[in-house]
Amino acid sequence: MKKITTLMVCVCIIASMLSAQTTPDPYDILDKLESAYDYSAQDYSATVTLIVEKPESPAEQMQFKLFQRDAKKR
């Protein structure tokens, strides 16, 4: 009886850990990166490549282009 109870508790813990994992949103990742770097006094452009690899499916490649122009008049 004790072994069955222990086994059930382990199964419940593993199931809760697996269900807690979520797929990250690539747009959310880019928003966090953009807010982490402040280029408010400069112009810049960047090309970001994001590769998503899922089991039993081909790799998916997404490419984003980011631009920012300085607000000052020249």
FENHU-V312669 format. One record per residue. N is the residue number from 1. RES is the residue in one letter. OMEGA is omega in radians with two decimals (NA if undefined). D_CENTER is the distance of its C-alpha to the mean C-alpha in Angstrom with 1 decimal. Layout:
N RES OMEGA D_CENTER
N RES OMEGA D_CENTER
//
This chain:
1 M -3.13 42.9
2 K 3.13 41.0
3 K 3.14 39.2
4 I 3.12 38.1
5 T 3.12 36.9
6 T 3.12 34.9
7 L 3.14 33.4
8 M 3.11 32.4
9 V 3.11 30.8
10 C 3.12 28.7
11 V 3.13 27.7
12 C 3.14 26.7
13 I 3.13 24.6
14 I 3.13 22.8
15 A 3.14 22.3
16 S 3.11 20.9
17 M -3.14 18.3
18 L -3.13 17.2
19 S -3.12 17.1
20 A -3.13 15.0
21 Q 3.11 11.9
22 T 3.10 9.6
23 T -3.14 7.2
24 P 3.12 3.8
25 D -3.10 5.1
26 P 3.12 5.1
27 Y 3.08 7.9
28 D 3.10 6.8
29 I 3.13 4.9
30 L 3.09 8.3
31 D 3.12 10.3
32 K 3.10 9.6
33 L -3.12 10.5
34 E 3.13 13.4
35 S -3.14 14.7
36 A -3.12 14.7
37 Y -3.11 17.1
38 D 3.10 20.3
39 Y -3.01 22.3
40 S -3.12 24.6
41 A -3.07 27.7
42 Q 2.95 26.7
43 D 3.04 25.8
44 Y 3.00 22.9
45 S -3.11 21.1
46 A 3.01 18.2
47 T -3.10 16.8
48 V 3.09 13.2
49 T -3.13 12.7
50 L 3.14 9.6
51 I -3.13 10.8
52 V 3.12 9.7
53 E 3.11 12.2
54 K 3.11 13.5
55 P 3.07 16.7
56 E 3.04 19.8
57 S -3.12 18.4
58 P 3.13 18.3
59 A -3.14 15.4
60 E -3.10 14.0
61 Q 3.08 13.8
62 M 3.14 12.6
63 Q -3.12 14.2
64 F 3.05 14.1
65 K -3.12 17.1
66 L 3.13 17.2
67 F 3.01 20.6
68 Q 3.12 22.3
69 R 3.11 26.0
70 D -3.07 28.0
71 A -3.12 29.8
72 K 3.03 33.1
73 K -3.11 35.9
74 R NA 37.3
//
